Amino acid sequence: MNITVVGTGRAGASFERALRGAGHEVRAVHHDESFDAREVDLVLLCVPDDAIRDTARALAPGHYVLAHVAGSRGLSELAPHPRVASLHPLAALPSGELGASRLVGATYCVAGDPLVRDVVASLGGTARTIDDAQRTLYHATAAVAANHLVALLGYVGELADSAGLTLDDFLPLAHQALEDVTRVGPVDALTGPASRGDAATIDAHLDALDDAQRPAYVALAHVAFELAERRRSQLPA
């Protein structure tokens, strides 16, 4: 397949490498660079979400499929092109090299022209579809799974510094918890004071935290209590 990747940032570099490794003929161009799309099968927009619409309008419509990789945007962003699609990978792409390896075998949320399913298959990936009405919620879930997890570990690092330790001291514990979720699910993986209904310990934690550190702890403790309640509700009477 002849593919032009528009955008040379982390997503663009990741897709360029992964698609070339899958045997496609790939060319990467900057988002404001002109190119000839007459012999192209797919033009893949790896540009910031807010730039998708303008980038699409700047391209002359043709026989090719125009697709974007944004999780939160629909196909209307690609008007007025006749063949449009989207494929959003459930993969973190921090660099071109690491991102390319993660795109192989990843799960993709796809929509529009079936050509993108062929692209996903060439990468050994799994294609999923969702209703347009659920797209924003889907993308919010992806943000929580990746971005908010990173933010949470940043919070752990802040608390560790306050306790005279480092984030590295707590990363093995975090890895163990994530492994437990993978094995048995979040409800059964939950440990700690919320799982035991130990409100006194949580109150002591809150007393030990700085004012700026408490809101995040309270929000997460509420979620933990809800998980614990779900587990209790599943126990036999």
C-alpha positions in Angstrom: 0.0 0.0 0.0 1.3 3.5 -0.8 0.8 5.7 2.2 1.6 9.3 3.0 1.9 10.2 6.7 1.2 13.9 7.3 2.8 15.1 10.5 6.3 14.4 11.7 5.8 14.5 15.5 5.7 11.5 17.8 2.5 10.0 16.3 3.7 10.6 12.7 7.1 9.2 13.3 5.6 6.1 15.1 3.2 5.3 12.2 5.8 6.0 9.6 8.2 3.4 11.1 5.5 0.9 11.9 3.9 1.0 8.4 7.2 0.8 6.6 8.2 -2.1 8.8 4.9 -3.8 7.7 6.0 -3.6 4.1 4.1 -0.5 3.0 5.6 2.2 0.8 5.6 5.2 3.2 6.4 8.9 2.8 6.3 11.3 5.7 5.6 15.0 5.1 5.2 18.0 7.4 1.6 19.2 7.9 2.1 22.3 5.8 4.2 20.6 3.1 2.6 20.1 -0.3 2.7 16.7 -1.9 1.4 14.7 -4.9 -1.4 12.3 -3.8 -2.3 10.9 -7.2 -0.6 7.6 -6.6 -1.4 7.4 -2.9 -3.8 4.8 -1.4 -4.0 6.4 2.0 -3.2 9.8 3.5 -2.9 9.5 7.2 -3.2 12.7 9.2 -1.0 12.5 12.4 -1.5 16.2 13.3 -2.8 17.9 16.4 -6.6 17.4 16.8 -7.3 21.1 16.2 -5.4 21.0 13.0 -7.2 18.1 11.4 -10.1 20.1 9.8 -7.8 22.8 8.2 -5.3 20.2 7.0 -8.0 18.1 5.4 -9.5 21.2 3.6 -6.1 22.1 2.3 -5.8 18.8 0.5 -7.3 18.3 -2.9 -9.9 15.4 -2.9 -8.9 12.3 -4.8 -9.3 8.6 -5.0 -7.2 8.0 -1.9 -8.6 7.5 1.6 -8.1 10.4 4.0 -7.8 9.2 7.6 -6.9 10.7 10.9 -5.5 9.0 14.1 -7.4 11.2 16.7 -9.4 9.3 19.3 -11.9 12.1 20.1 -12.7 13.3 16.6 -15.2 12.0 14.1 -15.2 11.7 10.3 -16.8 15.0 9.8 -13.4 16.6 10.5 -12.3 15.3 7.1 -15.0 16.9 4.9 -15.3 17.3 1.9 -13.3 14.3 1.0 -15.3 11.4 -0.5 -13.4 8.5 1.2 -12.6 9.1 4.8 -11.7 7.0 7.8 -10.1 7.1 11.3 -7.9 4.7 13.2 -6.9 5.5 16.8 -4.4 3.2 18.5 -4.8 2.3 22.2 -1.0 2.7 22.6 1.3 5.3 24.1 3.6 6.9 21.6 6.4 8.7 23.5 8.9 8.4 20.6 9.0 7.2 17.0 11.0 4.1 17.8 9.1 3.0 20.9 5.8 4.0 19.4 6.4 2.0 16.2 7.0 -1.1 18.3 3.8 -0.6 20.2 1.6 0.0 17.1 2.4 -3.6 16.0 -0.3 -5.8 17.6 -2.2 -2.9 19.1 -5.9 -2.4 19.5 -7.3 0.3 17.2 -10.6 2.1 17.2 -11.6 2.4 13.5 -14.3 4.0 11.5 -15.1 4.8 7.9 -13.5 3.3 4.8 -12.7 -0.4 5.2 -9.2 0.3 3.9 -8.0 1.1 7.4 -9.0 -2.4 8.6 -6.5 -3.7 6.1 -3.9 -1.3 7.6 -4.6 -2.6 11.1 -4.4 -6.2 9.9 -1.0 -5.5 8.2 0.2 -4.3 11.6 -1.1 -7.4 13.3 -3.6 -5.3 15.3 -7.2 -5.7 16.4 -9.8 -3.4 15.0 -12.7 -2.3 17.2 -15.6 0.0 16.4 -17.8 2.2 18.7 -20.8 4.5 18.1 -20.0 8.1 17.3 -22.0 9.1 20.4 -19.5 7.1 22.6 -16.3 8.5 20.9 -15.6 11.2 23.4 -16.2 8.8 26.4 -13.9 6.3 24.7 -11.2 8.9 24.4 -11.7 10.0 28.0 -11.2 6.4 29.0 -7.9 6.2 27.1 -6.7 9.4 28.7 -7.4 8.0 32.2 -5.7 4.7 31.3 -2.5 6.4 30.1 -2.2 10.1 30.9 -3.9 10.0 34.3 -1.8 6.9 35.3 1.3 8.9 34.5 -0.1 11.8 36.5 -0.9 9.5 39.4 2.7 8.3 39.5 3.9 11.9 39.5 1.7 12.4 42.6 3.3 9.3 44.1 6.7 10.8 43.4 5.7 14.0 45.2 4.5 12.1 48.2 7.6 10.0 48.2 9.8 13.1 48.3 7.8 14.4 51.3 8.5 11.2 53.1 12.2 11.3 52.4 12.1 8.6 49.7 11.9 8.6 45.8 9.5 7.4 43.2 11.8 4.6 42.3 11.3 3.1 45.8 7.6 2.7 45.1 7.6 1.7 41.4 7.9 -2.1 42.3 4.8 -1.8 44.4 3.0 0.0 41.5 4.1 -2.7 39.0 2.8 -5.4 41.4 -0.6 -3.7 41.7 -0.9 -3.4 37.9 0.1 -7.1 37.5 -2.6 -8.0 40.0 -5.2 -6.0 38.0 -4.1 -7.9 34.9 -4.5 -11.2 36.6 -7.6 -10.9 38.7 -9.2 -7.5 37.8 -9.4 -4.3 39.8 -12.0 -5.4 42.3 -10.0 -8.4 43.6 -6.7 -6.7 43.2 -7.6 -3.9 45.6 -5.7 -4.0 48.9 -5.0 -1.4 51.6 -7.2 0.5 54.1 -10.1 1.2 51.7 -10.4 -2.5 50.9 -10.7 -3.2 54.7 -13.0 -0.3 55.4 -10.3 1.2 57.7 -11.5 4.8 57.8 -9.3 5.7 60.8 -6.1 4.9 58.8 -7.3 7.0 55.9 -8.1 9.9 58.3 -4.5 9.6 59.6 -3.2 9.7 56.0 -5.1 12.9 55.4 -3.8 14.5 58.5 -0.2 13.7 57.3 -0.7 15.2 53.9 -0.2 18.8 52.9 -3.3 20.8 52.0 -2.4 20.7 48.3 -1.9 16.9 48.4 -5.3 16.1 50.0 -7.8 16.5 47.2 -6.2 13.9 44.9 -6.0 11.4 47.8 -9.6 12.0 48.7 -10.8 11.5 45.1 -8.8 8.3 44.8 -9.9 7.0 48.2 -13.5 7.4 47.1 -12.9 5.3 44.0 -11.2 2.7 46.2 -14.1 2.6 48.6 -16.5 2.1 45.7 -14.3 -0.9 44.5 -14.3 -2.3 48.0 -18.1 -2.0 48.2 -18.5 -3.8 44.8 -16.4 -6.7 46.1 -18.5 -6.9 49.3 -21.7 -6.9 47.3 -20.4 -9.9 45.3 -19.7 -12.0 48.4 -22.2 -14.8 49.2 -24.7 -14.0 51.9 
